[in-house]
């Protein structure tokens, strides 16, 4: 069976912000203002090299001040926020090498070598009720940064993979970046999963209930310092990475936990309904790849019921196409060619209206395939 690339989702769980303006010396404020004027503009008017120049000078000045003034310590939020901004600018420039460098610098400042190597050090800190608020917030920033670092490695690896067609030596670089992406996604997952498991079991013990190694994910039992958006975003990003690297068995439980946090769109709100439908499209896609037709049909039908509720929403519309295609793949594999043909044609029609040429080609290929089989 051939699975259509599942719908994408607009999760934006991680953000970095500069601190209040009065934290910066006058000369730094001037540089930040100039950098912002070069960067925070319509794309056709941006001057990204100028933004990098200004932001980098501001960071160097702050680091120099930090050698004698603890207010400007290397891991201070108004400094790590600036580093995240520099990484964002490099990302828009397509300079993934510098994106990786900046996020590693940010993590080094917050976590140190030990924290970067062992995620359990951060779990122990998060579970400490006496941990100062600013230290806890820094760990959450590091979690977001680690996710961004994993994404950067993933993108750089994909780029190297494409280039390896013409340049065989790039294959090794692609593999190395994929390993680093996997490592950082797993670092993030360990921080979240182990923290949540310990927090959940603590609540269980307080209520006289048994502990478990696999707690169900629920917004009500999520630690207060984890937001639903942040955790769902991480689970989704890691799951799509593993699925894209043929590790569907790792991806599926992450998608299911993310769906539990979204409560499967039970609140009826457009955002949660459509995001839940996208997650279901990935679950249907994963089970098509695993050739588990019963599960794939279940997720496809459930997802379609949600996606139909908001047909004008881009996420719902994208997932509708993916889910319709997957349902066609289920029927095709079961030898129900007439039913498969109906689903593929519907997916092709909507994908065409959306201008999604890739999905149209896949559906046309599928229709051609079942015509020959029938």
N, C-alpha and C positions, 0 to 999 in steps of 0.2 A: 504494500500500500504506500501511496505517496501522500504525505501530509502537507497541507497548506501552511505556510508560515503564520503562526497564530497572531492574533491582533496585539498591537502594542498598547501600552497604558501610560497615562500622563502623571504617574506618581512623581511628586517632587518633595521627597521627605527630608532633604538635607539643605540647609541654608547656612551661610556664614555672613555676619554683619560686622561692620566697623563699630567701634565704640563711640561714645559721645564725643563731639568735637573738642570739648575742653580737655580731653585726655592727651591731645597731641600738641606739641610745641607749635608755635606760629609758623615756623619754616616748613614743618611737616604738613600742616593744614594747607599751606599754599601748594605743595606738591600734590597732595591728594585732590585738591580742587582742580588742578590742571589735568591730572590723570583722569578724573571723572569727566571733565569737559571733552577729553579725547575719546573716552570709551562709552559713556552713557549717552549715546546719540544714535540716530537711525543708522543702519548698517552702511549705507552709501556715503555717510559723512564721518564715519569712525576713523580715527588715526590710532590704530592699535600699537604700532611701535612707539609712538609718543606716550601712550598710556603706560606701556611697560617701562619706559625710561623713567617716568615720574614716580610710578609706584615702587620701582626698584630702588630709586634714590631715597624715597621716604622710608622704606624698610631698612636700608643700610644706616640711615641716621637714627632710627629708633633702636636698632641693635647696638649701636655705639653708645647711645644714652643708657641702654639697659645694663651695661657693664658696671655702672655706678649708681643706678636708680632702679630699685626693685619695682617701682610702678610700671616700668617698661621691661619687665622680665620677658625672656624669650617666649614663654607660653601664655602671656597675657592675652585675653580675648581680642583686644583691639589690634594686636600684632598678628595673631594667627588669622584673624579675619582679613587682614591685608594680604597675607600670603595666599589665602583662598581666592581673593580677588585676582591676584596676579596669575594664579593657576587658571582661573576662568578666562582671562584675556588670552593666555597662551592656547587654551583650548579652542577659542574662536579663531585663532591664527592657524590652527591645525598642527601646532608644534607639540606633539604628544610626548616627546622626550622631556621637554621642559615642564609639562603638566605633571609627569611622573616625579620629576626632581622636586617640584614645589610641594606636592602633597607628601612626599617622603620627608622633606624638611619640616613640614607642619607636624607630622606624626612624631618625629624625633623630638621636637620641642615639648610636646605634651606627654609622650609616653616614655621616652628614653629607649635604649636598646632592649632592656628586659621586657618592657611593656609591649614593644613591637614583636618580640619573639613569642611571648607567652600571654595569650588573651586572658588566662585565668587570673592574672594579677589585677586586671581591671574588673573582673567579676567580684573578686574579694572586696575591692574598694567600693563598688556600687552597693554591695550588700551591707556595708558598714553604716549603720544609722547615724553614726557620729561624723561621717565624712563631711567636711565643709561644703557648702552649696557650690562655691566657685570651682572646687575640684571635681565635683560630680558633673557640673556643666561642661567642664573641659573634657571629661571622658566621653560625654555624649557628642561633643564636637569631634573628638578623635574617631568615634564610631562613624560619623558621617563622612569624615575625611577618608577613612579606610575604605568605605564603600566607593567613594569617588576615585580613589587610587586603583581599586579593582577594575572599575569601569575603564579607566585610562589604559591599564595594561591590556584589557580585553580589546579595546579599539585598536591599540597599537599592534596586537597580535593578529587581528583581522586584516589590518593593512599589510602586514608582512606576508600573510598568507596569500593575499591577492597578488602581491609583487613576486612571490616565489614562482609563479607561472613562468615569468621571464627571467627571474634571478633565483636559481635554485638555492643559493646560499641563504636567502631570506627565510627558508623553511625552518632552520634552526632557531632563528630569532622569534618566529611566530610561536614555536613550541615553548620557548623560554618564557615569553610573555603570557601565554595561556596558563602556564604553571604558576606564575606570580599572581595572575588574576584569581585563579582557584584558591591560592593560599590566602589572599586577602578577603575574598568572599567567605572562606571558612573561618577566618579570624573574626569577622563581624558576626557570623552565625553563632560561633561559640560564645561570644560575649552576650548576645541576646538570649540564646537558648539556655545556657547555664544559669544566667541571672534569673530568667523567668522561672525555670524549674525550681531553683532554691526559694525564690519568693513565693511561688505557688504552694510548695510543700510546707513552707512556714505557715501560710494561711490555713492549710489543711490541718496541721497539728493543733493550731489554736482552736479549731472547731471540732477537734476530736475525730478527724477523718483520716483515712490512710493516705500515705504519700505515694507518689508515682514517678516513674522515670520518663513518662510521656504524657505530660499534662495537656489537656485540651486548651487551645488558645481562645481567650475571651477578653474583650475590652475591659470588663469589670475586674478581672484579676491581673491585668497588666500593671507592672510597677508604675508609680505616678511619674517617674522621670523618663519613661518610654511613651511616646505618642503612638497612636494607632497608625498614623500616616508613615512615621519613620520606620516602624517595624514591618509594616506591610510592604513598603518600598524595598526594604532590604531583602525580604523573603522573595519578592517578585524578581528583583534584579539577579539575585543568586540563582533562582530557579531557571530563568531564561538562559543564563550562562551555561548551567549544567546541561539543560536540554539541547542547546546548540552544540554541545560537545559530546553528544550521544550518551549522556549520563542521566537518562530519564528517570531511573529509580531514585536518584538523589533529588531531582527536580519536583517530582510529584508530591511528596509529603510537605515540601515547602509551600507549594501552591495551595494545598489543602489548608494549611495553617493560616496562610494569608486570607483565604476565603472565610475561614472561621472568624478572623478578626473583623472582616467586613460584614459578618453576619449574613452573608449571602444576599445582601440587598434587602433584608427583611424590613428595614425602616421605610422603604419605598422612595427614598430620596434619589434624585437623578444620579448624583455622583456615585453613591454606593451601589446602586443598581447596575450602572454601566461598568463600573470597575469590577464588580462581581462577575458580570457577563464576560469581561475580558479574561479574568482568571479562569473561568469555566472553559473558555476557548482554548486556553493553554492546557488545561487538564484533558479536554477532548483530544487535542492534538497529541499529547503525550501518550494517551492510551491507543490512538491510531497507530503511533509508532511502535508501541508494544504489542500491537495486534490483539488487544483486549477489547473486543467488539462490544461486549455488554457494557463495560464502563464507558467506552467512548460514546456509545449511543445515549447513555444516561446523561453524561455531562453536556452533550450537544443539545439534547432536548431541553434540559433545565436552563442552559445558557440562552437558548433561543427565546424561551419564555420571558427571560429578563430583558434581552436586547430589544425585543419588540415594543417594550414599554416607552422607550424614548428614541424613536427612529431618526430624529434630527440630531441627536448627540453623536459626535464623531466616534467616540469610543464604542458606543452601542452599535453603530453602523459597521465599524470595522470588525467587531466581534461577530456580528450577524453573518457577515460574509464568510469568516473563518469557520464558524460553527456549522453553517449550511454546507460548506465544502466537506467538513469532517463527517457530517451525517451522510453525505454522498459516498464518502470513502468507506464508511461502515456498511452501507447497503451494497456497494460494489464488492467488497470482500465476502459478503454473505451470498453473493450471486444474485441479488435482487436488482438487476440492471435497470429496469424501468423506474424503480424508486430512486436509484442513484442518479439516473439521467435527469429526473425532475429537480433534485437538489443541486446538481452541478449547473444546470441551466439557470436556476434562480441565482446562484452565487455569481455566475458569469454576468448576468444582466445587471445586478447591483454593483459589482466591481467595475463594470464598464461605465455605469453612470457616475461612479466615484472617480474615474480616471486612473484606476489601479491596474496598470498594464500587466504587472507581474502576476496578480491574482487571475486576471482574464486568461493569460497564457496557460496557467496551471489548470484552470477549469476546462479550457478548450482541449488541452492534452488529455484530461480525464475523460471528456466526452468521446474523443477519438479512440481512446483505449477501450472503453466499454462497448463502443460500436463494433470493434474488431472481435471482442470477446463474445458478444451476443451473436 
